[in-house]
Amino acid sequence: MEISKYKTVKKEGIKGNTTVQMAYILPLFFFLFILIIHIVFYFHDKIILNGIACETAILGSQLERRQDETGKINLEEFFKERTEKKLILFAEYTVSVDKTKKEIIVTVAAKKNKMKLNIEQKARIMHTEKRLRS
């Protein structure tokens, strides 16, 4: 019986096919991470812009009730002031404030690459003082 003088050494480490598989899988994980970050910023911005639009609509309806302060505040400028120091991804947006006899409508449209936001908030103009005093 012959004994071989060469011992087989078992290598421990990463095989070549594992490296190739990780070359395919890791970019998918990075893509998924970036996608989640974009989704979080999308909903974050949607909540912030929706809240500011609601605040602007309510302020507009309250100013319409007071006849002496109607023309003093520009509601579009008020909206822009409220978004100045906020960390939002949708920095380019358009705001329009429309007034009818019964309500104030604030419409915000924002776009960043392929993501779009369209927000509309309404506030009714209540003339309770006229009804109570007449």
C-alpha positions as CSV (number, residue, x, y, z in Angstrom):
1,M,0.0,0.0,0.0
2,E,1.5,3.2,-1.1
3,I,1.0,6.4,0.8
4,S,0.9,9.5,-1.2
5,K,3.2,12.2,-0.1
6,Y,0.9,14.9,-1.4
7,K,-1.8,15.8,1.0
8,T,-5.0,17.3,-0.3
9,V,-5.5,20.7,1.3
10,K,-9.0,21.9,1.5
11,K,-9.2,25.6,0.8
12,E,-11.5,27.7,2.9
13,G,-12.8,30.9,1.4
14,I,-15.2,32.2,-1.2
15,K,-15.6,30.3,-4.4
16,G,-15.7,32.0,-7.7
17,N,-19.3,31.5,-8.4
18,T,-20.3,33.3,-5.1
19,T,-18.4,36.4,-6.3
20,V,-20.3,36.3,-9.6
21,Q,-23.6,35.9,-7.8
22,M,-22.9,38.8,-5.5
23,A,-21.9,41.0,-8.5
24,Y,-25.6,40.5,-9.6
25,I,-27.3,40.7,-6.3
26,L,-25.6,43.7,-4.6
27,P,-26.6,46.2,-7.3
28,L,-30.2,45.0,-6.8
29,F,-30.0,45.7,-3.1
30,F,-28.6,49.2,-3.8
31,F,-31.3,49.9,-6.3
32,L,-33.9,48.7,-3.8
33,F,-32.4,51.0,-1.1
34,I,-32.4,54.0,-3.4
35,L,-36.0,53.2,-4.4
36,I,-37.2,53.1,-0.8
37,I,-35.4,56.4,-0.1
38,H,-37.2,58.1,-3.1
39,I,-40.6,56.7,-2.0
40,V,-40.1,58.0,1.6
41,F,-39.2,61.5,0.3
42,Y,-42.2,61.4,-2.1
43,F,-44.6,60.8,0.8
44,H,-42.8,63.2,3.1
45,D,-43.1,66.0,0.5
46,K,-46.7,65.1,-0.2
47,I,-47.6,65.4,3.5
48,I,-45.7,68.7,3.9
49,L,-47.1,70.3,0.8
50,N,-50.6,69.1,1.6
51,G,-50.4,70.6,5.1
52,I,-49.2,73.9,3.9
53,A,-51.9,74.0,1.2
54,C,-54.5,73.3,3.8
55,E,-53.1,76.1,6.0
56,T,-53.1,78.5,3.1
57,A,-56.7,77.7,2.2
58,I,-57.9,78.2,5.8
59,L,-56.0,81.5,6.1
60,G,-57.6,82.6,2.8
61,S,-61.1,81.8,4.0
62,Q,-60.5,83.6,7.3
63,L,-59.2,86.7,5.6
64,E,-62.3,86.7,3.3
65,R,-64.5,86.9,6.4
66,R,-62.7,90.1,7.5
67,Q,-63.4,92.8,5.0
68,D,-60.6,95.1,6.1
69,E,-57.7,92.6,5.7
70,T,-58.7,91.0,2.4
71,G,-56.0,92.5,0.1
72,K,-53.1,92.7,2.6
73,I,-51.8,89.1,2.3
74,N,-50.9,87.4,-0.9
75,L,-51.7,83.7,-0.4
76,E,-49.2,82.5,-3.0
77,E,-46.4,84.3,-1.2
78,F,-47.6,83.0,2.1
79,F,-47.3,79.4,0.7
80,K,-43.8,80.1,-0.6
81,E,-42.7,81.5,2.7
82,R,-44.0,78.4,4.5
83,T,-42.0,76.1,2.2
84,E,-38.7,78.1,2.2
85,K,-37.0,76.3,5.1
86,K,-38.5,72.9,4.6
87,L,-36.4,70.0,3.4
88,I,-38.4,68.9,0.3
89,L,-37.3,67.0,-2.8
90,F,-39.9,68.7,-5.0
91,A,-38.3,72.2,-4.8
92,E,-39.9,73.2,-8.1
93,Y,-43.6,73.6,-7.7
94,T,-46.4,75.8,-9.0
95,V,-49.1,77.3,-6.7
96,S,-52.4,78.7,-7.7
97,V,-55.0,80.2,-5.4
98,D,-58.5,80.5,-6.7
99,K,-61.4,82.3,-5.0
100,T,-65.1,81.7,-5.6
101,K,-68.0,83.1,-3.6
102,K,-68.2,80.0,-1.4
103,E,-64.6,78.7,-1.1
104,I,-60.9,79.2,-1.5
105,I,-59.1,76.6,-3.6
106,V,-55.3,76.1,-3.3
107,T,-53.8,73.9,-6.1
108,V,-50.1,72.7,-6.0
109,A,-48.4,70.9,-8.8
110,A,-44.8,69.6,-8.2
111,K,-42.5,67.6,-10.4
112,K,-39.1,66.0,-9.9
113,N,-37.8,63.8,-12.7
114,K,-40.6,61.2,-13.3
115,M,-42.4,61.8,-9.9
116,K,-45.3,64.1,-9.9
117,L,-47.5,65.6,-7.1
118,N,-50.9,67.2,-7.6
119,I,-52.5,68.6,-4.4
120,E,-55.8,70.5,-4.1
121,Q,-57.1,71.9,-0.8
122,K,-60.4,73.7,-0.3
123,A,-61.7,75.8,2.5
124,R,-65.3,77.1,2.7
125,I,-65.8,80.8,3.3
126,M,-68.2,81.0,6.2
127,H,-70.1,84.2,6.8
128,T,-71.5,83.3,10.2
129,E,-71.3,86.9,11.5
130,K,-73.7,88.1,8.8
131,R,-76.2,85.4,9.6
132,L,-76.0,85.9,13.3
133,R,-76.3,89.7,13.1
134,S,-79.1,89.9,10.6
